[in-house]
């Protein structure tokens, strides 16, 4: 019995090694023998960052099919033409969540949130976060809670804010100062941390990412707001006083995995309210010729009680990445500011007459 058990273990181990070798042999490689990570990837997906209540870590095929069917139905319903004779929204909006009280915006025809759940190692995942095991981002530290509650936090922008974030903060909200508009709307960074690090789906549109690779560097181009992130290989980090919107990324190879460490963030980005001492470690691995496995670990002891990790897959696509013109030809902000100055002038004249 004991010999048969040992023999079985040896056979299983040998089969695993052979399977790994066969997979590795099918991975496209660069002339220097390193895995070729290059390609266009589509990050549109239904798997959220954090696990919704009531769902297991791994969805069954039936569970995934049901949720995907619901998402498609919602997308189709939201894509129906909007009635041209509909009444105008109430002045100031209706008070619901959304820009200026949900006065209107894109319908679902323009949105591409994805239609499937991410499959990692053959499993349909219900969340990107895998550690902690509950699929939720760890609790904030006391210091982080104090930072977020302070008036000082009102002036802090975050790299993971959505395009149309209105925090509803008093006395000042994101619509009361042009320099507090979300970074994505101002075309400084792709919103929703789609540029990273960590690189996350934005669950909106412009989901493509392109990787270009050389012996000395790797470039990741993000379709949303056209961020180009440069990862220097086998290099040292910039001095601590050098701070960047996307941080300072240096990488090295561990076998067939590209490991990237990013530090030196500016205090103007603040992923999920983190400090400028945030450190993000990413791992890029070719799962096969058409799939990239992406894993990241977040560390900031002044923000979270413990480091946390997420992972999901990037499917390759033949779609084309288009220029994101953003504010080109956009006169809205200038006109809003001109209107505000005109109103202030008129209010001043009215007060002068009353006196």
Secondary structure, DSSP 8 states (H G I E B T S, - for coil): -HHHHHHHHHHHHHHHHHHHHHHHHHS-B-TTSSB---EEEE---S-BSS--TT--SEE-HHHHHHHHHHHHHHHHHHTS---TT-----TT--SSSSGGGT-----GGG----SS--EETTEEESBSEEESTTSS---B-HHHHHHHHSGGGGG---TT--TT-----SS--TTS-GGGS-TTTTTSS-GGGTSSSS----SSS--EEEEEE-SSEEEEEESGGG-EEEEEET-----TT--BTT-EEEEEEETTEEEEEEE-B-TTT-GGG--TT-EEEEEEEEEETTEEEEEEEEE-TTTBSS-EEEEEEEEE---------TTTT--HHHHHHHHHHHHHHHHHHHHHHH-
